[in-house]
Amino acid sequence: MKKKIDINCDMGESLDFLNTGHDEALMAFISSVNIACGFHAGSQEIMERTIENAQKYNLNIGAHPGFDDKTNFGRNEIDLPFEKIKELVNEQLLILDKILKSKSLIMNHVKPHGALYNISAKNLLYARAIAEAVYEFENELILYGLSGSVSISEAQKIGLKTYAECFADRSYQSDGSLANRSMANAIKSDIQDVKEQTQSLVTGSALSTLNGKSIQLQCETICIHSDTPNAIEFAKAIYQIVNF
């Protein structure tokens, strides 16, 4: 049975995507945008312009905090103590929140980026630190986390709202984790494959993993990556399946 599902996209990570209109074109097919806060990518200008575009499409606006590592686009794991993880997240929420308040807007959600997201999906310390940082910043915010992960369970333990996130343009391992980007076929390139996986996520039916096994995932929001090849074509297909 179909249920209402949010569609989100990570943005504000590329000046080229902003200037060419690529990011704005994607906004017609999503309901929520996760904006990079200047640590793994982005800048004050990019954040402001991405927010202005999001307003045009009446999107939910969220923060997309990552490791302070633009060189590696926030995709390398960094070992930090509990309080430093909280500080890392809090500082980025403050940056985006200041811009939003200057435009009389509010933050809707938080979705960690890259390695920070992947670590928090399996590491209790990171999951709890991120959840506490978000809850203490604003306890009405929604935390987006990998479906079935400790990121979700730890956030729920402290009363933080969550969205179980799934991916239409990425392949899964049999344990429900995302296939590493370095693996063959980790990033989907076939539109039919994306459509089939989206349909499985929307209806709650089984989907195939890289090793051929099937899994079922709770799905409250589907991510489409703006830097996936054919992202706009994929976004249109996902939007149609989710909304019709």
C-alpha positions as CSV (number, residue, x, y, z in Angstrom):
1,M,0.0,0.0,0.0
2,K,1.3,3.5,-0.9
3,K,1.9,6.0,1.8
4,K,2.9,9.7,1.7
5,I,6.7,9.9,1.4
6,D,8.9,13.0,1.6
7,I,11.5,13.4,-1.2
8,N,14.7,15.1,-0.1
9,C,17.9,16.3,-1.9
10,D,21.3,17.4,-0.7
11,M,22.1,20.8,-2.1
12,G,24.3,23.9,-1.7
13,E,27.3,21.7,-2.3
14,S,28.3,23.0,-5.8
15,L,28.5,26.6,-7.1
16,D,28.4,25.1,-10.6
17,F,25.1,23.3,-9.9
18,L,23.7,26.6,-8.5
19,N,24.8,28.8,-11.4
20,T,23.7,26.4,-14.1
21,G,20.2,26.0,-12.6
22,H,20.8,22.3,-12.0
23,D,19.8,22.4,-8.3
24,E,16.8,24.6,-8.9
25,A,15.6,22.3,-11.7
26,L,15.6,19.4,-9.1
27,M,13.6,21.5,-6.7
28,A,10.4,21.0,-8.8
29,F,10.5,17.3,-7.9
30,I,11.4,17.3,-4.2
31,S,9.7,18.4,-0.9
32,S,12.7,18.9,1.3
33,V,16.2,20.4,0.8
34,N,19.3,19.7,2.9
35,I,21.7,22.6,2.7
36,A,25.4,22.3,3.2
37,C,26.6,24.6,6.0
38,G,30.0,25.5,4.7
39,F,32.1,22.8,6.4
40,H,32.3,19.9,3.9
41,A,31.0,22.2,1.1
42,G,29.1,25.5,0.5
43,S,29.5,29.1,1.5
44,Q,27.4,32.0,2.8
45,E,26.5,33.0,-0.7
46,I,25.6,29.5,-1.8
47,M,23.5,29.0,1.3
48,E,21.6,32.2,0.8
49,R,20.9,31.6,-2.9
50,T,19.8,28.0,-2.3
51,I,17.4,29.1,0.5
52,E,16.0,31.8,-1.9
53,N,15.4,29.1,-4.6
54,A,13.9,26.7,-2.0
55,Q,11.4,29.5,-1.0
56,K,10.1,29.6,-4.6
57,Y,9.1,25.9,-4.4
58,N,7.8,26.1,-0.8
59,L,10.3,23.4,0.3
60,N,11.1,22.2,3.8
61,I,14.6,23.6,4.6
62,G,17.1,21.6,6.6
63,A,20.7,21.7,7.6
64,H,23.2,19.3,6.1
65,P,26.2,19.3,8.5
66,G,29.3,17.3,7.7
67,F,32.9,17.0,8.9
68,D,35.1,20.1,8.6
69,D,36.9,18.7,5.6
70,K,36.3,20.4,2.2
71,T,39.4,18.7,0.7
72,N,37.7,15.3,0.9
73,F,34.1,16.6,0.6
74,G,33.4,15.3,4.1
75,R,33.6,11.7,2.9
76,N,36.6,10.6,5.1
77,E,35.9,9.4,8.6
78,I,37.3,11.6,11.4
79,D,37.5,10.3,15.0
80,L,36.1,12.9,17.4
81,P,35.2,12.7,21.1
82,F,31.5,13.0,22.1
83,E,31.5,16.8,22.9
84,K,33.4,17.7,19.8
85,I,30.8,15.9,17.6
86,K,28.1,17.9,19.3
87,E,30.1,21.1,18.8
88,L,30.6,20.2,15.1
89,V,26.9,19.8,14.5
90,N,25.8,22.8,16.6
91,E,28.1,25.2,14.9
92,Q,26.8,24.3,11.5
93,L,23.2,24.6,12.7
94,L,23.9,28.0,14.0
95,I,25.3,29.1,10.7
96,L,22.3,28.1,8.7
97,D,19.8,29.2,11.3
98,K,21.2,32.7,11.3
99,I,20.6,33.0,7.6
100,L,17.1,31.5,7.8
101,K,16.1,33.9,10.6
102,S,17.3,36.8,8.6
103,K,14.7,35.8,6.0
104,S,12.0,35.0,8.6
105,L,12.3,31.3,7.9
106,I,12.6,28.3,10.2
107,M,14.7,25.1,10.0
108,N,12.6,21.9,9.5
109,H,15.2,19.1,9.8
110,V,18.8,18.0,10.0
111,K,20.5,15.4,7.8
112,P,24.2,14.6,8.4
113,H,26.4,14.4,5.4
114,G,28.8,11.8,4.0
115,A,31.0,10.1,6.5
116,L,29.3,11.8,9.5
117,Y,26.0,10.2,8.3
118,N,27.5,6.8,7.7
119,I,29.3,6.6,11.0
120,S,26.2,7.7,12.9
121,A,24.2,4.9,11.3
122,K,26.3,2.3,13.1
123,N,28.2,4.0,15.9
124,L,26.3,4.6,19.1
125,L,28.6,7.4,20.3
126,Y,28.2,9.4,17.1
127,A,24.5,8.7,16.8
128,R,23.8,9.8,20.4
129,A,26.0,13.0,20.1
130,I,24.3,14.1,16.9
131,A,20.9,13.4,18.3
132,E,21.6,15.4,21.4
133,A,23.1,18.3,19.5
134,V,20.0,18.5,17.3
135,Y,17.6,18.1,20.2
136,E,19.3,20.7,22.4
137,F,19.4,23.1,19.5
138,E,15.7,22.8,18.8
139,N,13.7,19.8,20.0
140,E,11.0,20.1,17.3
141,L,13.5,19.5,14.5
142,I,13.4,16.2,12.5
143,L,16.5,14.1,12.2
144,Y,16.9,12.3,8.9
145,G,18.8,9.0,9.3
146,L,19.4,5.7,7.5
147,S,16.4,3.5,7.9
148,G,16.9,0.8,10.5
149,S,20.1,2.4,11.9
150,V,21.2,3.4,15.4
151,S,21.0,7.0,14.2
152,I,17.2,6.6,14.2
153,S,17.0,4.5,17.4
154,E,19.2,6.7,19.5
155,A,17.4,9.9,18.4
156,Q,14.0,8.3,19.3
157,K,15.3,7.3,22.7
158,I,15.7,11.0,23.7
159,G,12.4,12.0,22.1
160,L,13.7,13.5,18.9
161,K,11.5,13.3,15.8
162,T,13.0,11.2,13.0
163,Y,12.5,10.3,9.3
164,A,13.7,6.9,8.2
165,E,15.6,7.7,5.0
166,C,16.0,5.4,2.0
167,F,17.8,5.9,-1.3
168,A,16.5,5.3,-4.8
169,D,19.8,6.0,-6.5
170,R,22.1,3.9,-4.3
171,S,22.5,0.1,-3.9
172,Y,22.1,-1.6,-0.6
173,Q,24.0,-4.4,1.3
174,S,22.1,-7.3,2.8
175,D,22.3,-5.7,6.3
176,G,20.5,-2.6,5.1
177,S,23.6,-0.4,4.9
178,L,24.5,1.5,1.8
179,A,27.0,0.0,-0.6
180,N,30.3,2.0,-0.5
181,R,30.6,4.4,-3.4
182,S,33.8,2.6,-4.4
183,M,32.0,-0.6,-5.1
184,A,30.8,-1.7,-8.5
185,N,27.2,-0.7,-9.1
186,A,26.9,1.2,-5.8
187,I,25.5,4.2,-7.7
188,K,22.6,3.4,-9.9
189,S,22.7,4.4,-13.5
190,D,19.7,2.7,-15.0
191,I,16.4,4.6,-14.8
192,Q,14.4,1.3,-14.7
193,D,16.4,0.1,-11.7
194,V,15.7,3.4,-9.9
195,K,12.0,3.1,-10.7
196,E,11.8,-0.4,-9.4
197,Q,13.7,0.4,-6.2
198,T,11.5,3.5,-5.6
199,Q,8.4,1.4,-6.1
200,S,9.6,-1.1,-3.5
201,L,10.3,1.7,-1.0
202,V,7.0,3.3,-1.5
203,T,5.0,0.1,-1.2
204,G,7.1,-1.5,1.5
205,S,7.9,-4.5,-0.6
206,A,11.2,-6.3,-0.8
207,L,14.1,-4.8,-2.8
208,S,17.2,-6.5,-4.1
209,T,20.6,-6.0,-2.6
210,L,24.0,-6.2,-4.3
211,N,24.5,-9.8,-3.2
212,G,21.1,-10.8,-4.5
213,K,19.4,-11.1,-1.2
214,S,16.1,-9.2,-0.5
215,I,15.4,-6.7,2.3
216,Q,12.5,-4.6,3.4
217,L,13.0,-1.1,4.7
218,Q,10.8,1.4,6.5
219,C,10.7,4.5,4.3
220,E,9.6,8.0,5.3
221,T,11.8,10.0,3.1
222,I,13.6,9.2,-0.2
223,C,16.9,10.9,-1.1
224,I,18.0,11.8,-4.6
225,H,21.6,13.0,-4.8
226,S,22.0,16.1,-6.9
227,D,25.4,14.9,-8.2
228,T,24.1,11.5,-9.4
229,P,24.4,11.3,-13.2
230,N,20.9,11.8,-14.7
231,A,19.7,13.2,-11.4
232,I,16.9,15.2,-12.9
233,E,15.6,12.3,-14.9
234,F,15.7,10.2,-11.8
235,A,14.0,12.9,-9.7
236,K,11.1,13.1,-12.2
237,A,10.6,9.4,-12.0
238,I,10.7,9.2,-8.2
239,Y,8.3,12.1,-8.0
240,Q,5.8,10.5,-10.3
241,I,5.9,7.2,-8.4
242,V,5.6,8.8,-5.0
243,N,2.8,11.2,-5.9
244,F,0.7,9.3,-8.4
